[in-house]
Amino acid sequence: MFTALGSAADFSFLFHYCINARTSTSTRSSSINPYAASHFSKHLSCTRSIAARRAERLKVSCSARAEGVEREAAVGDDSQESDGVRRSRRSADWETARACKESGVIYEGRIEGFNGGGLLVQFHSLLGFLPYPLLCPHYSCNDPHRSIQEIAKDLVGSSISVKVVQVGEEDRNLILSEKDAMWSKFSGQVNVGDIFEARVGSVEDYGAFVHLRFPDGCYYLTGLVHVSEVSWDLVQDVRDILNEGDGVKVKVIQINREKARITLSLKQLEDDPLLETLDKVIPRVSSGTSNMSDGSNTEPLPGLESICKELLQEDGITDVKIGRKGFEKRVVSQDLELWLSNAPVEDKQFTLLARAGREVQEIYLMTDLNQEDIKKAVQRVLSRVP
C-alpha cells in the first residue's frame, strides 16, 4: 500500500510505464489499448482511421490517442468536427487542466478503463491517468482479498472525485489523484486528539501506515504511526506488533495540513507507566527487595543537578531534592526526559520523574504551584539547560 504522504509527482514514472503496458479489458470495456495508441501516435496519418475502426468494432464511445491521454472519438457528433476544431478543444482542455492543478479544484470524472498501473479517467476531451497508489484506501480496505485489478474492473463506468496533480501537454501527461481530493474533502474533520478505528496498511521499518475509518464506515485518509509511537516498550521491529490488515485504534497527535500528513499513535491511548511512581514501574526481585536505591547516596543522572539548580530559581519552588533511582527493562530514550508523576501530593510536595535510557530517578519539589504551573516551570528550565 502507498499513501498520500508521498508526493504525487513521485508517481509520474508510473504513467509512462503503464501507458506502455497492455490495457486490461473485457468484451464490455470502454477503453482502447494505450499501448496501441502510443504506437499509432508515430503514424499520425493512419491514427484516426484505425481508432475509428476499433471504436466501431468494440462499440465504445471514446478512444485513447497520443499515448493514451487525449480523447479523439468523442460522444455525439464529434466525428463531424474538423481537425482544427478538435485541436482547439483539446488545447483549451489542457489549459483547463493547468488551471485545475493551480486552484486545487475537485473534478468529477468518469472511469473509462484501467490497465496494470492505474485507472483511465475522462477529463473533458482528455483522458487522464490515476495510478493505483493515488486511489484512496477505501477500496482495498473493503475488499482486502481482491487484487487491485479486480477492483478496478468493477469501477469502470463509475464516477470518481479527483484532483489534477501533474500536467504535461507536450508529453500528453495528465496525472490525477483521488487521495488529494479526499484530503480536501475530509481532512477538516480530523483534529489533534481525535481517536479513530483504523486498519493497518503497509508496514515499514520506520513505522506503519494506517487508514482511518470515518463514521460512514469508509476509509478516506491515511496516517503514519512512527515506530516510536507504537508502544511504550522499546520496539525493535514494528512487524512484531503490527501486520497489514490488522484492526487498531489510534490517536491523532499531529496534523501537517500543508503537507497533507497525519501522525498517529497507539501508545498514547494508554498512560505512560512512568507517570505513576517507581514503586509501580520497577519490578521486585524474588527476595522481595526492590530494584531501586533509596536516594541517600545515589549518583544523580547526568545533567540532573543543573536542572535542579534551575528549578530553584523558579518563583514558587522552595526546595528541590533528588530522590530514589531505579532501573527498568525498557529503553524509551537515551536523552534525559522529565515528567510530572501521578504520585499523590503530600504537604505541597510534588514528584518529578527523570529518565535516561534504563535509569529512572525521582525529584521532590516543595512548591505552592499547581500542576499546570509546575509543568510550565519545567518546560522553561529545560529550554534553558543545554
Salt bridges, closest charged atoms under 4 A:
GLU70 OE1 - ARG65 NH1 3.41
GLU70 OE1 - ARG90 NE 2.58
GLU70 OE2 - ARG172 NE 3.22
GLU72 OE2 - ARG48 NE 3.54
GLU72 OE2 - ARG65 NE 3.50
ASP78 OD2 - ARG89 NH2 3.51
GLU81 OE1 - ARG89 NH2 3.09
ASP83 OD1 - ARG48 NE 3.45
ASP83 OD1 - ARG86 NH2 2.56
GLU95 OE1 - ARG98 NH2 2.86
GLU108 OE2 - LYS185 NZ 3.96
GLU112 OE2 - ARG71 NH1 3.59
GLU112 OE1 - ARG110 NH1 2.83
ASP143 OD2 - ARG146 NH1 3.98
ASP154 OD2 - ARG146 NH2 2.67
GLU169 OE1 - ARG98 NH1 3.04
GLU197 OE2 - LYS249 NZ 3.66
ASP205 OD1 - ARG239 NH1 2.93
ASP237 OD1 - ARG239 NH1 3.40
ASP272 OD1 - ARG330 NH2 3.29
ASP272 OD2 - ARG355 NH2 3.02
ASP279 OD1 - ARG324 NH1 3.13
GLU310 OE1 - ARG384 NH2 2.96
GLU314 OE1 - ARG380 NH2 2.67
GLU314 OE2 - ARG384 NH1 3.04
GLU328 OE1 - ARG330 NE 3.13
GLU337 OE1 - ARG355 NE 3.07
GLU359 OE2 - LYS325 NZ 3.42
GLU362 OE1 - ARG324 NE 2.95
ASP368 OD1 - LYS348 NZ 2.85
GLU372 OE2 - LYS375 NZ 3.74
